[in-house]
Amino acid sequence: MSFAAYLTGTDTDAGKTLVAGALLHLARRGGCSTAGVKPVASGCERDATGTLRNRDALCLQQETQPALAYAQINPIALEPAIAPHIAAHECGVDLNVATLARGCNAVLELGRDFTLVEGAGGWRVPLNTHETLADLAKALRLPVILVVGMRLGCINHAVLSAEAIRADGLELVGWVANQAVPEMARFNENLATLTALMPAPLLGSIPHLQRPNSESAAHYLDLGLLPLKTATTS
């Protein structure tokens, strides 16, 4: 099997890392080599050695097999818990597509069976005054998985995100409904509407989990709905 995708969300806290970790967990459990990449992360905290670490990137590192160094998974770690372009400016970091693409491609070139590149926030999150994370996905030429945070307003956010992805010339290969809030009025009706409107298969619907983690979320996803390629030998 050989598959790589860019994973984005309808907005912040949609559940991107939960879904990315769950998909990587499923692939790893199926005997595949895996890699998760978080090219830029803000809101990082210093560990005992004083090194910046991001909780989401650590989750991806845990589901990466064979193991990769933290810097390979999260090459740009920013301490301020704000939008990445603002955090980078405050930290004196030049945030741009070329730099992020180099870090992502270094992992993609490892040729793991299943690789996910997780963005930050939604599809159009700025990197600087003229580039966004959508430009990174375009530079990497990866298909896209969209995580929909199921709450009021999600239908509009999801449909607009799907339209933007396709307008940027990339393929939306699947989406995941993640119940990001404990209760959502008319959840089933909203899910049915989204299923009818979204131009890609629903990979699964994750309920609101009391203790969310990759393993528990994996129970609600179907890896087989993705266009996975089986490697052939001559």
N, C-alpha and C positions, 0 to 999 in steps of 0.2 A: 504494500500500500504506500502511496506517496501523495501527500496533501499538504498544502500550505494556504493560509487565509489571513486576511486582516479582519480583526474583530472590533466593531465599534458599537456605540450605544445611542439611544435616542437623546440622552442627556447625562449629566453627572448622576452617579448613584443609581444607574439603571440596573447594575448587576453584572457589568462586563467581566470583572475578575472572577466572580463566582461561576459564570458560564464558561469562561476560558479554562479555568481550573478543572471544571467538571468534564469538559470535552477532552482535555489532555488526560485526565484520569481514566476515562473510558478507553482512549487509545492505548494508554500504557497498560491497562488491565488486559487489553486484547493482545498484548505482546509486541506492541509497536514501540519504536524509539520515538521520543517526543522532545519538543523544545518550545518554550514559551518566551516571548520577548516583550518587554515593556520599554520601548525606546526612550521615552521621557516620562518622568514621574515627579510631581510636586507633592508637598506634604510629607517629605521623608523625615525620619527621625534618626538620631545618632545612636549607634550601638555602644557597647562597653569600650570599644576601641576608638570611639569618636568618628566612625565611618558612617556616612549617610546610608540608610536602608529604607526601602519603601515596602509597606505591608503587602500591597498587591503584587509587587515584583517577587517578594519572598514566596508568595503562594504559587506563582508560576514556576519559580525555581524548584519548589518541592515536587511539582508534577513533571519536571524535566528529567528525562532518563535516556542515556547516561547523563550524569550531572554536568552542569556548566557553571563556571564562575559567575558570581553575582554581576560583575561588570559587563559580562556578555549579555546577560538578560536585561539589565537596566543600565545602559551606558551613561545616561544623563539623569542624575538624581538631584533634585532641588528641594531645599528645606522649607521655604514658605508654602503654606497650604492655600495657595491661590492659583489662578489660571497660569498654565505653564509659561506663556510668553511674558507675563508680568513677573513671575518668579525668576525667570531667566534674566530679565533686564535688571532686577534688583540684585541678582547674584553675579552680574557681569559675565553671563554665559551667552555665547552666540548660538542661538537656537535656529536651525535651518534644516531644510529637507535633505540636502546633500550629506550633512553629518549624520543625521538619523538613519538615512538609507544605508550608509556604509556599515553602521552597527548592525542593522537588520540583515543586510545581505551576508555579513560574515557568519551569522547563524544559519540563514537559509542555505548557504553553500555547504553546510555540513551534511545536507541531504537526509535529515531525519525523516522518518515515516510520516510524522504528523507534527506540523509546526503552526503556531498561532502568533501573530503580532497584534498585541492589544494596544489600542489607541488610548487617548485620554478624553474624558467628556464625550461630546458628540462628534458628528461628522465634520463640522466646520470650525473646530477649535483652532484659534490662531497660533502660529509659531512665531511670527514676526509681522511686520506691517504689510507683507505681500504674499505670505505663504501660510497654508493651514495644514492640519493633519490629513485632510483629504488629498493634498498634493503628495504627501508621503505615500499614501495607499496607491496613488496613480504611478508614482515613481517605482514602486515595488511590483506593480502590475499583478496584484493578488486579487482573487475573488474575495467577496466580503460577506461576513456574518454579522447580522444586526441584532443587538439585544434590546428588547422593548421593555422599559420599566412600566409595568402595568399599574397605572394610576390615572386620575382624571386628566384628560388631555392627551393621553398616549396615542390615540388613533391619529390625530393630526400630526403629532411628532413622528410617528412611525411611517406614515404615508409620505410625508415631506422628505424624511431621511432616505427612504427607498427611491424616491424620484431623483434626489440629488446624487445618490450613488450611481444610478443608471445614466443620468445626464453627464456624469464625469467619465463615462465609458467603461465602468467596471461592472462585473456581474455580481448581483446579490444571490448567493447560493443557499441561503437559509436564514431564518430568524428564530429567536427564542423569546417566549413570553415569560418574564420574571416578575412575580408579584412582590414588588419592592416595598409595599406598605402592608401592614397587618390586615386591613380590610379595604376592599374596593367595591363600591356599589355596582351591581350588575356586571360582575366580573365575567361570567359566562357569555353574556350578550356582547360585551366588548371584545372578548376573545373571538367569538364567532364572526363579528364584523371585520376584525383584523385578518382573520384567516381568509375571508372572501376577498379582501382588498389587496393583500400583500402579494407581490409577484414572485414569490419564492416559497418553498416548503417550510412549514412550522416544524422545527427540530424538537420541540418539547415545550411544556408549560411547567415552570417551577413554582410551587406554592410558596407562601411566606414561611420561611423556616426559622424556628426558634434559635437554632445553632447552625447557621449556614456554613457548609464546607464543601469542598470539591466532591468528596465521596457521596454525601447525602444528596447533593444536587444532581449528580450523575444518574441517579435512578430515574429521573424524569426526562432524560434526553435520549435521542436515537441517532447515533453516529452514522448509521447506515443510510440516512436520508441525504448525506452529503455526497457530492460526486467524487468519491475516492477512487484513485487509480491503483490497480494491482500491478505491481512490478512483474515484468516477464524476463525470463532468462533465455539466452540463445543456445 
